Amino acid sequence: MKHSFAIVVSEFNQNITDALLHGALDRFNELGINQNNITVVKVPGAVEIPLVAQLLAKTKKYNAIVCLGAVIRGETSHYDYVCEQVSQGCQRIMLDFDLPVIFGLLTTENELQAIERAGGSEGNKGKDAVDTALAMVAVVGSLE
């Protein structure tokens, strides 16, 4: 069976999110998954990720949706609201649609931590999100 995947990626903190996206696409390529089976949708910020993930889930075209973004703590409580909204939104979609929706958002204290997780010393969490997506596709498939 041919698997199809979607990636929803935030453009906010674009230097970080572009690196996450490239890591994810590189990982799909390493695993032999044709780029024609991957849909990438860019959204302005992290808060917009759940809506687009939900619209993609409704199509029933995808075996998993990978959500990528970078939320970096600032001087206000905005960080907390964004992280909560996105994590709960992604979880709700996963449960509502019985579809793996992978939370590949960096939630870091500072930009250096984000850089380290987007291809730096901590690896690339975009690649990790793809591995999680494939593992979950296998688990879900074994239960159907």
Salt bridges, closest charged atoms under 4 A:
GLU30 OE1 - ARG27 NH1 2.96
GLU30 OE2 - LYS127 NZ 3.29
ASP80 OD1 - ARG73 NH1 3.56
ASP96 OD2 - ARG92 NE 3.33
GLU109 OE1 - ARG73 NE 2.96
ASP128 OD2 - LYS125 NZ 3.51
ASP131 OD1 - ARG27 NE 2.62
